[in-house]
Amino acid sequence: MVQLLRKGAVICLGLRQLIDGGFSIDNVAAIPSKALLVTEPLSYRSPIYDRREDHLYKLAADPAGMMYTATATARKNNLKLYHEAMASQANPLPYTYENQVYSNGLSSNRPPFTFNTQNWESAAKERLSDEAYGYLWGSAGTRETEDNNRAEFKKWGILPSRLVPDPVTSLKTNLFGEEYDFPIAIAPVGVQQLFHRDGEIATATAARKESVTYILSTASCTSTEKVAEANGGGSRWYQLYWPDNEHNNITASLLNRAKQNGYKVLVVTLDTFVLGWRPSDLDHAFNPFLRPDHIGVELGLSDPVYHKYYEEKFGKPVEADLSPAIAEWVRILFSGISHSWEDLKFLQQHWDGPIILKGIQTIADAQRAVAAGVQGIVVLNHGGRQQDGVVSTLAVLPEIVEAVGDRLEILFDSGIRSGADIAKALALGAKMVLIGRPYVYGLALGGEEGVRHVLRSLLGELQLTLHLSGIKSVSQKDLNRSVVRRTGF
Ligand SMILES: Cc1cc2nc3c(=O)[nH]c(=O)nc-3n(C[C@H](O)[C@H](O)[C@H](O)COP(=O)(O)O)c2cc1C
């Protein structure tokens, strides 16, 4: 058979025959590229043939391109079947994702994305430009803060409880008087078109389909209105990068647009009045906001009050020359000077729903938040992106919960990479957990479907982990300090 292929023959045959015919990574290079090999989808892999079929997978990536036609078709078929399966079950109990995948496997349909949560990052890296990957993965300085975030999770262990015949754990949670299907939310992440052409639209759609709250970043590539449209009947909040006081009218406009478009909770990010010291971006001399294709600035470009301000100050409309107009917008958002606690009053006057402060790391600041009269805080260190050498978020969560947990809602963010991580953060007192980089890796891997896969995987694993521990629900009465133990220091 190899001889025939060498002569440029078109051959149709199955994988087994192909392997049995002696086709391997070692002899493919000699085959001319006009030869065409058609096989059944590569999703069909008998476990018995596993080791030899690995050859085929390598061939698929071989520059000789021999297997390309077959592989691309296989991937497409595989994705199509997967899409159908995803669409057929709107918002199932998350743990049933596992059953669904195994039963699809019976008809030779393998999932197009890995379930190995640790591999999402490396898989995304293969797809992204160095700049985009650097921006996503990047953290401040030596990445010690991010390492601290991860290390802390390993110091806590979940304690199982046996012979508990309860039904599977309920993941519903209550926040600000509303019931949410799941105790997780999509963390605000800017410039999502850097990672996939569908950017925020893909993520907001995925969030709606999986019944997970979407938090829109002020640094989005898509307007408040268009994201609301994609998110439709889903739950959505708005994250504010807070313009300096001189531009309160712009802030009021951003809040007003969010309110008008169904964003229910205001999340105010406190730790990013200037971008952190990030070697991965500095090495590439890359600031996504200043790119010539103008991504991450759509909320400014679509804001009527900003347009008016710009025209009055510079004597020309924003459209006349986009680059300086964008530079001005970025300067207003990241002014380099922090707001003060006093300034919160302005937001309270212009927002009638709950306000959450994102970026609290100490008891003192949590108490100030209580005194300021906000409804919630997100305990986080921005995933280590802003400051190096900072204490891990999980390490400070218990003391903050103890100090103020009865006076406002406490959310958690930074370092979540698995369902078990979510379980630990909830057990240590968080009401809701924000998912950051993992869903962006999913976005890079497969747009909307990639994000859905990440959300389903995390929720499915969370639900099974809790169920196997005999925990009835994610409410504090069932999921609390008694179900975890600190095992390391
Ligand atoms: C690429 C990227 C962009 C981000 N953009 C924003 C943003 O626009 N607003 C914001 O409040 N936080 C932003 N964050 C921080 C996330 O909301 C979240 O706090 C962080 O990702 C948590 O860390 P983890 O991803 O390591 O879990 C961003 C994070 C990443 C990775």
The ligand as a Tripos MOL2 file, in Angstrom:
@<TRIPOS>MOLECULE
LIG
   31    33     1     0     0
SMALL
NO_CHARGES

@<TRIPOS>ATOM
      1 C1         -6.3900   38.2010   29.9380 C.3       1 LIG1
      2 C2         -7.0330   38.7170   31.2030 C.ar      1 LIG1
      3 C3         -7.7360   39.9060   31.1420 C.ar      1 LIG1
      4 C4         -8.3640   40.3900   32.2920 C.ar      1 LIG1
      5 N1         -9.1310   41.5140   32.2000 N.ar      1 LIG1
      6 C5         -9.7830   41.9640   33.2970 C.ar      1 LIG1
      7 C6        -10.6720   43.0670   33.2010 C.ar      1 LIG1
      8 O1        -10.8780   43.6210   32.1330 O.2       1 LIG1
      9 N2        -11.2830   43.4850   34.3430 N.ar      1 LIG1
     10 C7        -11.0750   42.8800   35.5570 C.ar      1 LIG1
     11 O2        -11.6430   43.2990   36.5650 O.2       1 LIG1
     12 N3        -10.2620   41.8110   35.6590 N.ar      1 LIG1
     13 C8         -9.6340   41.3310   34.5620 C.ar      1 LIG1
     14 N4         -8.8540   40.2080   34.6520 N.ar      1 LIG1
     15 C9         -8.7570   39.4990   35.9330 C.3       1 LIG1
     16 C10        -9.8400   38.3980   36.0260 C.3       1 LIG1
     17 O3        -11.1010   38.9850   36.1830 O.3       1 LIG1
     18 C11        -9.5830   37.4910   37.2260 C.3       1 LIG1
     19 O4         -9.5570   38.2710   38.3800 O.3       1 LIG1
     20 C12        -8.2700   36.7210   37.1210 C.3       1 LIG1
     21 O5         -8.1710   36.1440   35.8410 O.3       1 LIG1
     22 C13        -8.2230   35.6440   38.1760 C.3       1 LIG1
     23 O6         -7.0240   34.9450   38.1260 O.3       1 LIG1
     24 P1         -6.9170   33.4720   37.4710 P.3       1 LIG1
     25 O7         -7.2690   33.6520   36.0450 O.co2     1 LIG1
     26 O8         -5.4940   33.0890   37.6650 O.co2     1 LIG1
     27 O9         -7.8700   32.5820   38.1930 O.co2     1 LIG1
     28 C14        -8.2350   39.6980   33.5200 C.ar      1 LIG1
     29 C15        -7.5220   38.5060   33.5510 C.ar      1 LIG1
     30 C16        -6.9370   38.0030   32.4150 C.ar      1 LIG1
     31 C17        -6.2170   36.6930   32.4840 C.3       1 LIG1
@<TRIPOS>BOND
     1     1     2 1
     2     2     3 ar
     3     2    30 ar
     4     3     4 ar
     5     4     5 ar
     6     4    28 ar
     7     5     6 ar
     8     6     7 ar
     9     6    13 1
    10     7     8 2
    11     7     9 ar
    12     9    10 ar
    13    10    11 2
    14    10    12 ar
    15    12    13 ar
    16    13    14 ar
    17    14    15 1
    18    14    28 ar
    19    15    16 1
    20    16    17 1
    21    16    18 1
    22    18    19 1
    23    18    20 1
    24    20    21 1
    25    20    22 1
    26    22    23 1
    27    23    24 1
    28    24    25 2
    29    24    26 1
    30    24    27 1
    31    28    29 ar
    32    29    30 ar
    33    30    31 1
@<TRIPOS>SUBSTRUCTURE
     1 LIG1         1 GROUP 0 **** ****
